[in-house]
Amino acid sequence: MRWSCSHDRRARAAPASVCNDVARYIPAMIIHRVVALVLPPQSTFELACVAEVFGVRRPGLPANYRFDVCAEQPGIVPTMAGYDMAVTSGLHALETADTVVIPGWQRREQPAPSVVIDALRRAHRRGARIVAICSGAFLLAHAGLLDQRRATTHWRMAAEFAARFPGVHVEADSLYIDLGDVATSAGTAAGIDLCLHLVRNDHGAAHANQIARHMVMPPHREGGQLQYAAAPLTANTPMSLGPVLDWATERLQDPLTVNDLARQARMSPRTFARRFTAQLGISPGQWLLQQRITAARALLEETDLPVETIATRVGLSTATNLRRRFRTTVNTTPTAYRRSFGRGGST
């Protein structure tokens, strides 16, 4: 498999754009081991999100990950759902993990166990990617892995998180934030978004989209999107923009504009842009670019089409424009991306 830049210890100190470019050239390696560290009382949903993405074997898809669960000590771990889990591995499992996931931490008002903190720090020092879902960000902050860095958590806990850890730059509106070696997400479904994002970085957009399709999930939500709609639901709340998004996704090759989308939604451009940003957290133009880059990634992975042809098919007009947009969004070139994730590349 191909590791992301967080798995190359020498690359971790390099600028992100350089790190991502270098990581794309790393040759095929052993199966990536993902270990979830459960802490009582464990949230069953956050753990299930991680297990569903990394631990389920699906027909027709390669088994790129090996998934394990560990606890501070092997034994019975109570859950928030009223039943107990039997966990057979202790903290030693973190010593060989490529990615360590903290699927929530409910006792965030208490000091974290020192043995858990030490194990996380050791895993991070040797190059493991450390991922927190929802309240798991509190544990990462306790371990000092978020000092002077960006992070997010569930919107309901964001103020508490910022007050307890003033050295962390909290972005309460983000679905997830991936810094390469450390990643955090908001609550519930945002954990799935982050996990799919990590798969996308490890194995490409097409592979992540296949997993999302099996899960009947949207294939890609950017981390910068809002966690929730700020406006309260009322009888006058506008209908979902889903039909317009579907319409636009089927016509990416066309020179779509915000006016085109607004016309399809039967709204004025100003009203449409306002409602679009309120529902999705990004502007219509940003969303269109995201969809076009995602479509370009899939074509680079699954076809041998020239970059010029791909640029036309996804509505970016020219190869020069595609290369510029691709570099800004993915931090690498289309050619380097195809070399790593294309049909002729290693898997």
C-alpha positions as CSV (number, residue, x, y, z in Angstrom):
1,M,0.0,0.0,0.0
2,R,1.0,3.7,-0.2
3,W,1.4,5.5,3.0
4,S,0.6,9.2,3.4
5,C,3.3,11.6,4.5
6,S,2.7,11.1,8.2
7,H,4.2,7.6,7.9
8,D,7.6,8.8,6.6
9,R,9.4,10.1,9.6
10,R,12.0,11.9,7.5
11,A,9.2,13.7,5.6
12,R,7.2,14.9,8.6
13,A,9.4,18.0,9.1
14,A,9.0,19.0,5.5
15,P,6.5,21.5,4.2
16,A,3.1,19.9,3.5
17,S,3.2,20.3,-0.3
18,V,6.6,18.7,-0.5
19,C,5.6,16.0,2.0
20,N,2.6,15.1,0.0
21,D,4.5,14.9,-3.3
22,V,7.2,12.7,-1.7
23,A,4.7,10.4,-0.2
24,R,3.0,9.7,-3.5
25,Y,6.3,8.1,-4.7
26,I,6.6,5.7,-1.7
27,P,6.5,2.1,-3.1
28,A,4.1,-0.6,-2.1
29,M,4.4,-1.6,1.5
30,I,2.9,-3.9,4.0
31,I,-0.8,-3.8,5.1
32,H,-1.6,-0.7,7.0
33,R,-2.5,-1.5,10.7
34,V,-5.2,0.6,12.3
35,V,-5.7,0.3,16.0
36,A,-8.6,1.9,17.9
37,L,-7.9,2.7,21.5
38,V,-11.1,2.3,23.5
39,L,-11.6,4.1,26.8
40,P,-14.5,3.5,29.3
41,P,-17.3,4.2,28.9
42,Q,-16.8,3.8,25.2
43,S,-19.1,5.4,22.6
44,T,-20.3,2.6,20.4
45,F,-21.0,4.8,17.4
46,E,-17.6,6.5,17.1
47,L,-15.9,3.0,17.4
48,A,-18.3,1.6,14.8
49,C,-17.5,4.5,12.3
50,V,-13.8,3.5,12.5
51,A,-14.5,-0.2,12.3
52,E,-16.8,0.2,9.3
53,V,-14.3,2.0,7.2
54,F,-11.1,0.2,8.2
55,G,-12.2,-3.2,9.5
56,V,-14.9,-4.5,7.2
57,R,-13.9,-6.8,4.3
58,R,-15.9,-5.9,1.2
59,P,-16.3,-8.1,-2.0
60,G,-14.2,-6.8,-4.9
61,L,-12.1,-4.5,-2.8
62,P,-8.5,-5.1,-1.7
63,A,-7.9,-5.6,2.0
64,N,-5.6,-2.6,2.5
65,Y,-6.1,-2.3,6.3
66,R,-5.9,-4.6,9.3
67,F,-8.1,-3.3,12.1
68,D,-7.6,-4.0,15.8
69,V,-9.0,-2.7,19.1
70,C,-7.0,-2.2,22.3
71,A,-7.6,-0.9,25.8
72,E,-5.4,0.4,28.7
73,Q,-5.6,-3.2,29.9
74,P,-7.1,-6.3,28.3
75,G,-10.5,-7.2,29.6
76,I,-14.0,-5.9,29.9
77,V,-14.7,-2.3,28.7
78,P,-18.1,-0.8,29.5
79,T,-19.9,1.2,26.8
80,M,-22.3,4.1,26.7
81,A,-25.0,1.8,25.2
82,G,-25.4,-0.3,28.3
83,Y,-23.4,-3.4,27.3
84,D,-19.7,-4.4,27.8
85,M,-17.0,-5.2,25.3
86,A,-14.3,-7.8,25.7
87,V,-11.0,-6.4,24.5
88,T,-8.1,-8.8,24.2
89,S,-5.2,-6.4,23.5
90,G,-3.6,-3.9,25.8
91,L,-1.5,-0.8,25.0
92,H,1.3,-2.9,23.5
93,A,-0.9,-3.0,20.3
94,L,0.0,0.7,19.7
95,E,3.7,-0.1,19.4
96,T,3.1,-1.5,15.8
97,A,0.1,0.6,14.7
98,D,0.4,2.7,11.6
99,T,-2.7,4.7,12.6
100,V,-4.0,5.1,16.1
101,V,-7.6,6.2,16.4
102,I,-9.2,7.5,19.6
103,P,-13.0,7.0,19.0
104,G,-14.1,9.5,21.7
105,W,-13.2,10.1,25.3
106,Q,-16.1,10.6,27.7
107,R,-14.2,11.3,30.9
108,R,-12.6,14.5,29.4
109,E,-12.9,16.4,32.7
110,Q,-10.5,14.0,34.3
111,P,-6.7,13.8,33.9
112,A,-5.9,11.2,31.2
113,P,-4.2,8.0,32.4
114,S,-0.4,8.6,32.3
115,V,0.2,5.2,30.7
116,V,-2.2,6.0,27.9
117,I,-0.6,9.4,27.3
118,D,2.8,7.9,27.2
119,A,1.7,5.2,24.8
120,L,0.2,7.8,22.4
121,R,3.3,10.0,22.6
122,R,5.6,7.0,21.8
123,A,3.4,6.0,18.8
124,H,3.5,9.6,17.5
125,R,7.2,9.9,17.9
126,R,7.9,6.8,15.9
127,G,5.7,8.1,13.0
128,A,2.2,6.7,13.6
129,R,-0.7,8.8,12.4
130,I,-2.9,9.8,15.4
131,V,-6.6,10.3,14.8
132,A,-9.3,11.6,17.2
133,I,-13.0,11.3,16.6
134,C,-15.2,13.8,18.4
135,S,-14.2,14.1,22.1
136,G,-11.1,12.1,21.4
137,A,-9.5,15.5,20.7
138,F,-9.4,16.1,24.4
139,L,-7.0,13.2,24.9
140,L,-4.7,14.3,22.1
141,A,-4.6,17.8,23.7
142,H,-3.7,16.2,27.1
143,A,-0.9,14.4,25.3
144,G,0.5,17.7,23.9
145,L,0.0,16.6,20.3
146,L,-2.2,19.6,19.5
147,D,-0.1,22.4,21.1
148,Q,-0.1,25.5,18.8
149,R,-1.9,23.5,16.2
150,R,-5.4,23.5,14.6
151,A,-8.0,21.0,15.8
152,T,-11.8,20.5,15.9
153,T,-14.3,18.6,18.0
154,H,-18.0,18.4,18.4
155,W,-19.5,21.9,18.3
156,R,-21.2,21.3,21.7
157,M,-17.7,20.8,23.3
158,A,-15.8,23.4,21.3
159,A,-16.0,26.2,23.9
160,E,-15.0,23.8,26.7
161,F,-12.1,22.5,24.6
162,A,-10.8,26.0,23.8
163,A,-11.0,27.1,27.5
164,R,-9.2,24.0,28.8
165,F,-6.5,24.1,26.1
166,P,-5.8,27.7,25.1
167,G,-2.7,26.7,23.2
168,V,-4.9,24.8,20.6
169,H,-6.4,26.7,17.7
170,V,-10.0,25.4,17.8
171,E,-12.0,25.5,14.6
172,A,-15.5,24.7,15.9
173,D,-17.2,24.8,12.5
174,S,-15.0,22.3,10.7
175,L,-16.0,18.7,10.0
176,Y,-12.5,17.5,10.4
177,I,-8.9,18.8,10.3
178,D,-6.0,16.6,8.9
179,L,-2.5,17.9,9.8
180,G,-0.8,14.8,8.4
181,D,0.5,13.3,11.6
182,V,-2.5,14.2,13.6
183,A,-6.2,14.5,12.6
184,T,-9.3,15.5,14.5
185,S,-13.0,15.4,13.6
186,A,-16.3,16.6,14.9
187,G,-19.0,14.3,16.2
188,T,-20.9,11.3,14.8
189,A,-21.0,11.3,11.0
190,A,-18.0,13.6,10.7
191,G,-15.9,10.7,12.0
192,I,-16.9,8.7,8.9
193,D,-16.0,11.7,6.8
194,L,-12.5,11.9,8.3
195,C,-12.0,8.1,8.0
196,L,-13.0,8.2,4.3
197,H,-10.7,11.2,3.8
198,L,-7.8,9.2,5.2
199,V,-8.5,6.3,2.9
200,R,-8.7,8.7,0.0
201,N,-5.2,10.0,0.9
202,D,-3.8,6.5,1.4
203,H,-5.4,4.8,-1.7
204,G,-7.0,7.4,-3.9
205,A,-10.5,8.8,-4.5
206,A,-11.8,5.8,-6.5
207,H,-11.1,3.4,-3.6
208,A,-12.6,5.7,-1.0
209,N,-15.7,6.2,-3.2
210,Q,-16.2,2.4,-3.5
211,I,-16.1,2.1,0.3
212,A,-18.6,5.0,0.6
213,R,-20.8,3.4,-2.0
214,H,-20.9,0.2,0.1
215,M,-21.8,2.2,3.1
216,V,-24.4,4.2,1.2
217,M,-22.6,7.4,2.2
218,P,-21.7,10.6,0.3
219,P,-18.3,9.9,-1.1
220,H,-16.6,13.2,-0.1
221,R,-17.3,16.0,2.3
222,E,-14.5,18.5,2.7
223,G,-13.2,19.1,6.2
224,G,-13.9,22.8,6.0
225,Q,-17.7,22.4,5.7
226,L,-19.9,23.4,8.6
227,Q,-20.7,20.8,11.3
228,Y,-24.4,21.9,11.2
229,A,-26.7,24.5,9.8
230,A,-26.7,27.6,12.0
231,A,-30.3,28.5,11.2
232,P,-33.0,26.7,13.3
233,L,-35.5,24.6,11.4
234,T,-38.9,26.2,11.0
235,A,-41.9,25.7,8.8
236,N,-40.3,28.1,6.3
237,T,-37.0,26.3,6.2
238,P,-36.0,25.9,2.5
239,M,-36.0,22.5,1.0
240,S,-32.7,20.6,0.6
241,L,-30.5,21.5,-2.3
242,G,-29.8,17.9,-2.9
243,P,-31.6,17.7,-6.3
244,V,-29.6,20.7,-7.6
245,L,-26.3,19.1,-6.4
246,D,-27.2,15.9,-8.2
247,W,-28.1,17.9,-11.4
248,A,-24.8,19.7,-11.3
249,T,-22.7,16.6,-10.6
250,E,-24.1,15.0,-13.7
251,R,-23.0,18.0,-15.8
252,L,-19.6,18.8,-14.5
253,Q,-18.3,18.9,-18.1
254,D,-20.5,21.9,-18.8
255,P,-19.3,25.5,-18.0
256,L,-21.7,25.7,-15.0
257,T,-22.0,29.0,-13.1
258,V,-23.7,30.0,-9.9
259,N,-26.4,31.5,-12.1
260,D,-27.0,28.1,-13.7
261,L,-27.4,26.4,-10.4
262,A,-29.6,29.2,-9.1
263,R,-31.8,28.9,-12.2
264,Q,-32.1,25.2,-11.6
265,A,-33.1,25.8,-8.0
266,R,-35.6,28.5,-9.2
267,M,-34.0,31.2,-7.0
268,S,-32.2,34.4,-7.5
269,P,-28.4,34.0,-7.6
270,R,-28.0,36.0,-4.3
271,T,-30.7,33.9,-2.5
272,F,-29.2,30.7,-3.9
273,A,-25.7,31.5,-2.8
274,R,-26.9,32.5,0.7
275,R,-28.9,29.3,1.2
276,F,-26.1,27.2,-0.4
277,T,-23.5,28.5,2.1
278,A,-26.0,28.1,5.0
279,Q,-26.6,24.4,4.2
280,L,-23.2,23.3,3.1
281,G,-20.8,25.7,4.7
282,I,-19.0,26.6,1.5
283,S,-19.8,28.8,-1.5
284,P,-21.3,27.2,-4.7
285,G,-18.1,28.0,-6.6
286,Q,-16.0,26.2,-4.0
287,W,-18.3,23.2,-4.1
288,L,-18.2,23.0,-7.9
289,L,-14.4,23.0,-7.8
290,Q,-14.3,20.3,-5.2
291,Q,-16.6,18.1,-7.3
292,R,-14.5,18.7,-10.4
293,I,-11.2,17.8,-8.7
294,T,-12.8,14.7,-7.2
295,A,-14.0,13.6,-10.7
296,A,-10.5,14.4,-12.1
297,R,-8.9,12.2,-9.4
298,A,-11.1,9.3,-10.3
299,L,-10.4,9.6,-14.0
300,L,-6.6,9.8,-13.3
301,E,-6.9,6.6,-11.2
302,E,-9.2,4.6,-13.5
303,T,-8.4,5.7,-17.0
304,D,-5.4,6.4,-19.3
305,L,-7.0,9.5,-20.7
306,P,-4.7,12.5,-21.3
307,V,-4.7,15.3,-18.8
308,E,-6.1,17.6,-21.5
309,T,-9.1,15.3,-22.0
310,I,-9.7,14.9,-18.3
311,A,-9.7,18.7,-17.9
312,T,-12.4,19.0,-20.5
313,R,-14.5,16.2,-19.0
314,V,-14.6,17.7,-15.5
315,G,-15.3,21.2,-16.7
316,L,-11.8,22.8,-16.0
317,S,-11.3,23.6,-19.7
318,T,-7.6,23.3,-20.1
319,A,-4.7,21.1,-18.8
320,T,-3.0,24.2,-17.4
321,N,-6.1,25.1,-15.4
322,L,-6.5,21.5,-14.1
323,R,-2.8,21.3,-13.1
324,R,-3.1,24.6,-11.2
325,R,-6.3,23.7,-9.4
326,F,-5.1,20.2,-8.7
327,R,-1.8,21.4,-7.2
328,T,-3.7,23.9,-4.9
329,T,-6.2,21.3,-3.8
330,V,-4.3,18.0,-3.7
331,N,-0.8,19.3,-3.2
332,T,0.6,17.4,-6.1
333,T,0.5,17.2,-9.9
334,P,-2.0,15.1,-11.9
335,T,1.0,13.2,-13.3
336,A,2.4,12.4,-9.9
337,Y,-1.1,11.5,-8.6
338,R,-1.7,9.1,-11.5
339,R,1.8,7.5,-11.0
340,S,0.8,6.7,-7.4
341,F,-2.9,5.8,-7.7
342,G,-3.4,5.0,-11.3
343,R,-4.2,1.5,-12.7
344,G,-0.5,0.9,-13.5
345,G,0.6,2.0,-10.0
346,S,1.1,-0.2,-6.9
347,T,-1.9,-1.0,-4.7
